[in-house]
Amino acid sequence: MTIQINSCLLKVIGVFSFDTRKDYKRFINAGFDTMRVVDLPTGYSDKSRSIEETKKFYKDTYYSEFRELMFTSNQKSDREGLQQKSIIKLFRYKTLNSKFITKKFDEQSKNLLEFHLPYEINTQELFLFPDGVGIFSISFNLKDQDLEYASDLINQARSFYSKIETNSNFNISFHQWISEEILCGIELVGENLKVDEYSGSKFKIYSVFDLPNLKDSYNRDHLLYEIGTSSPIGTVSNNSRLKPTKEYFDELMKNKLGVFENYEGLALLDSFTVIGYENYAGLDNSKYGHIPHHQWNRAYFSIYIFNLYVRYNLFKFNAEFLSNPVKYRSKFQMFLNHYNFTHISFNFLPNIIFKKMREAMGIEFEIEKFEKRLVNLASSIQENQEKRQAFLLTLISVLSGWEASSHLLDQANSIKTWLGWTNFTFYFALFLLIASLAVILMEYLFPIHAQKFRKKTLRLWKKLLKK
């Protein structure tokens, strides 16, 4: 059966690293501007009233910490981006057209045939966090209102390495196209790119579908699975090799969002999908107005961006922890103080959506995993410190058993006479010996601090050499 789409919000999301000092200017020069408080239809007459109502809605709905972080605080005073302390949110309306080059099984010839899948992107968004982590999103304007076309588009758009055709290039990867057309040349994939180590090979998909109310014609849960996992339409009901087992299907459906009769959602690790009827409309659709559009396109989408940012950082903390445990312990605790919310709203629905996304991304698991590592680290540090202190006490006991310092000087003079060295040569060598022993002792007693001191000294030495 062919399912026609009434309206659709389809976003592809990815993580990138940016330079606050350099890249912010490049984004502005490329046409990005401060994100508006609310999206309004073309020609909307009372924009100022809608903006004030939206601000009041945020105030009445979301807790102040989350509201100020994701909705109402945008860095406007520093147009150079040099003193970034909050999240900078930028957007751009620019139409970009291209085609995915892919292969599809042809029933008549029984062969894989190459075909081109056209797409159009009309809106680009950038969320620039203070630590140099950025999240981009691009919104697709469907060229075909058939659900199977949207499914094929998602399947191609979620992969870094999907091939596309442009007017100037006939075979580049999707991630390269995004770097060039959206991110002003910032790379998403590369051997020496840290962000590539924690982002996998797939973009995230955020989609909201408004479909006809045909309860007897299709199973909404089946569509949630198929869109959410980027499986072909009909996968759950047919007997193909991609059909999920009941156990796997039921496991994924544990993260289902089911609140109202007219729509349901599904939060997964790499996607968030909503399917229903009369749940979403375009800005210019007078039947529903701009409020449902704003909720899914801005408010709930911001919740997704926030959770994605938290998950990315938690994964990075766990991956880099062993390189400097003490440093990352401090950074982790500071990060949790700023971003580890359990509730974000006075209302039930935003909290449910927030919780479902959080569970799907495994945020609680990553936090618990890191906290266990911190407990083990504290025990290990304490145990090693006690061993070193015991060694130091033993060393002091041995030294205290020696005779008075005058006897030590006599012994030193005897050694100097035996060697036949001058006073300067002997005592300079003695100083170097004592200093070396002190360094070795400090390395043993305080290895982490010694490692940090070595790194700082090395950086200072490199700077002096450059001068």
Secondary structure, 3 states (H helix, E strand, C coil): CCCECCEEEEEEEEEEECCCCCHHHHHHHCCCEECCCCCCCCCCCCHHHHHHHHHHHHHHHECHHHHHHHHHCCCCCCCCCCCCCCCEEEEEEEEEEEEEEEEEEECCCCEEEEEEEEEEEEEEEEEECCCCEEEEEEEECCCCCEHHHHHHHHHHHCECCCEEECCCCCCEEHHHHHHHHCCCCCCCCCCCCHHHHCCCCECEEEEEEECCCCCCCCCHHHHHHHHHCCCCCCCCCCCCCCCCCHHHHHHHHHHEEEEECCEEEEECCCEEEEEECCCCCCCCCCCCCCHHHHHHHHHHHHHHHHHHHHHHHHHHHHHHHHHCHHHHHHHHHHHHHHHCCCCCECCHHHHHHHHHHHHHCCHHHHHHHHHHHHHHHHHHHHHHHHHHHHHHHHHHHHHHCCCCHHHHHHHHHHHHHHHCCCHHHHHHHHHHHHHHHHHHHHHHHCHHHHHHHHHHHHHHHHHHHHC
